[in-house]
Amino acid sequence: MKLMIASDIHGSSFYCKEMLDAFDREQADKLLLLGDILYHGPRNDLPKDYAPKAVFSLLNERKEKLLCVRGNCDTEVDQMVLQFPIMADYAIFYAGNRMIYATHGHNFNRESLPPMQSSDILLHGHTHIPAWESFGVHNLYLNPGSVSIPKEGSAHGYMTLSENEVLWKDLSGGVYHKEVI
């Protein structure tokens, strides 16, 4: 199974469309969204073409392909307009023989770890900065960065995950990092 993983759309219809175009190009089985879908939050400037109503329409058209965890900017009001579940704080799944703990990052992160075992992977967004860092006993922290409001000079981007490989890409599909897991 091939997953495309993205985070922090923050209501940008422009970057949501770019992300969905990338999803079509990738021909991934599912799109995992790591939260902060519709709203920009008080610490972020408005992203390009801020239009939460357009974003939920675009995403609802793909509801059967979407998986999602809740970000710190996501609320029950958002769930009322989104036709796929967004309120789970985390999701657990496997890639090959490694367990992946997927969350947004505002509650569980490198400073506040979820219950993990050796070789598990922590996957989260929230920081808007792509990451691929080892920690603990063969653990790995992965972050796709942000679709709409990247920080620290990073690209508007996403990740793809297959059984043993993670690729970080900009929204045009250019690979800028590869990690074997």
Sequence and secondary structure as in RCSB ss.txt:
>XXXX:A:sequence
MKLMIASDIHGSSFYCKEMLDAFDREQADKLLLLGDILYHGPRNDLPKDYAPKAVFSLLNERKEKLLCVRGNCDT
EVDQMVLQFPIMADYAIFYAGNRMIYATHGHNFNRESLPPMQSSDILLHGHTHIPAWESFGVHNLYLNPGSVSIP
KEGSAHGYMTLSENEVLWKDLSGGVYHKEVI
>XXXX:A:secstr
  EEEE   TTBHHHHHHHHHHHHHHT SEEEE S  S   TTS   TTB HHHHHHHHHTTGGGEEE   TT  
HHHHHH SS    SEEEEEETTEEEEEE SSSSBTTB  S  TT EEEE SSSS EEEEETTTEEEEE   SS  
 TT  SEEEEE SSEEEEEETT  EEEEEE 
